Amino acid sequence: MSSKPFQIVLYGRPGCHLCDQVEQLILLLREEFPLELRLVNIEKDPALHERYMFVIPVVEIDGEEVFPSVTHVVTWEELHAELAKRAARKTGEEK
């Protein structure tokens, strides 16, 4: 099993209830997957604000933007499936 945690970045803003929901989903997944979560407030960076203001919350995993909220907000099932797929890939690479 991989000991290197997933690096997850959640782009959002204070007062965004959807961002708060996704943060809680990610924290629940921490029970099953090793992960480090970093929260980024897009309002502190004009470039990030312009890029993400209409699609937050946005989830980035290991440097790859995986779940922008364009058509819907990511679900626990989608996050779990993505981390499971990546964990399996990491395990295969370690063999």
JOPE-V801773 format. One record per backbone hydrogen bond with DSSP energy under -0.5 kcal/mol. CO is the residue of the C=O (numbers start at 1). NH is the residue of the N-H. If there is no record, write none. Layout:
BEGIN
CO&NH ; CO&NH
END
This chain:
BEGIN
3&5 ; 6&8 ; 6&36 ; 7&62 ; 8&38 ; 9&11 ; 9&60 ; 10&40 ; 11&57 ; 11&58 ; 12&42 ; 13&16 ; 15&17 ; 16&20 ; 17&21 ; 18&22 ; 19&23 ; 20&24 ; 21&25 ; 22&26 ; 23&27 ; 24&28 ; 25&29 ; 26&30 ; 28&31 ; 29&32 ; 29&33 ; 33&35 ; 34&6 ; 36&8 ; 38&10 ; 39&41 ; 40&12 ; 40&42 ; 41&44 ; 42&45 ; 42&49 ; 45&49 ; 46&50 ; 47&51 ; 48&52 ; 49&53 ; 52&55 ; 52&56 ; 55&69 ; 57&69 ; 58&11 ; 59&66 ; 59&67 ; 60&9 ; 61&64 ; 63&65 ; 64&61 ; 64&66 ; 67&59 ; 68&70 ; 75&79 ; 76&80 ; 77&81 ; 78&82 ; 79&83 ; 80&84 ; 81&85 ; 82&86 ; 83&87 ; 84&88 ; 85&89 ; 86&90 ; 87&91 ; 88&92 ; 89&93 ; 90&94 ; 91&95
END
